[in-house]
Amino acid sequence: MSGPAGFRALTDGEIRTRRDRLTDFLDAWGDLRVDDSGGGGNRRLLEFVLEAPGGSLPIEVKATYREYYGRRRDGGWDIAKYHYEYLDVARSKRFAYHLHDVGMRTLVAHAHCDDATDLQDEEGTHRFRAVELDLREAHEEFMRLWASDTGPDCRTLRPLEIPRRLLGANVAQPRFG
Amino acid sequence: MALADAPSAELLELVPKAFYSPSEVAELASLSSSTILNYIHEGRLAAVRLSERTYRIPRKAVIRLLGLEAPAPIVIEDPFRLVSF
């Protein structure tokens, strides 16, 4: 398994350092729970669940960052996919950056945007174009959305178009998640 | 960086909101706004940049700056849990 462009393989120590640094980084934003699972096997999940603003205040946003890693033959870890999710509880909006297989194409970076207040959005979860991001970049974007007056605007995004031949025969574009 | 003896705990409770401006944090911490901006630029204080001159600082970062008690992150490590994807 080889990592996507922009990501390099991590050793056990590096992935632990990454987990701890991201924990420190995200902790400033709200109540944080971190789950590091599977490090003793061949598949590992780093999950960060942030509820903000935290403390005694009602939850306004929830951000979930999941990074999935596969063990390399040399013992290191390659990122296999990620799901960076932002849910604006107060404004009923969801924005996400994903990297995973889409149909027959491997590791496609894309975004999701759902606006529960937009009645014209009848198709549900669409995919939109996006570039590969580091967790910190996604988090900074999510926090900017939270601090802004309006939150995510799905209408500004460009649809992700994948040739039908590269999609599985039973998969209809663009309804899958 | 925690400010011991900061007299701002009550004030922070009186103004319960998700984000604070640098000038509000400066007042709470009895520091200058430029010091707060320096903290942000040095990466010592979390903040979101809304425009070239506009920053917002999350509540928990303010609580930490003031040396007040805040919930610690919960970290669970389970190397033997089966992960599928």
Interface residues (C-beta under 8 A of the other chain):
Chain A: R19 T23 F25 L26 D27 A28 W29 G30 D31 L32 R33 V34 D35 D36 S37 G38 G39 G40 G41 R43 R44 L45 A52 P53 G54 G55 S56 L57 E60 Y68 A80 K81 E140 M143 R144 W146 A147 S148
Chain B: P16 K17 A18 F19 A46 V48 R49 L50 R56 P58 R59 K60 A61 I63 R64 A70 P71 A72 P73 I74 V75 I76 E77 D78 P79 F80 R81 L82 V83 S84 F85
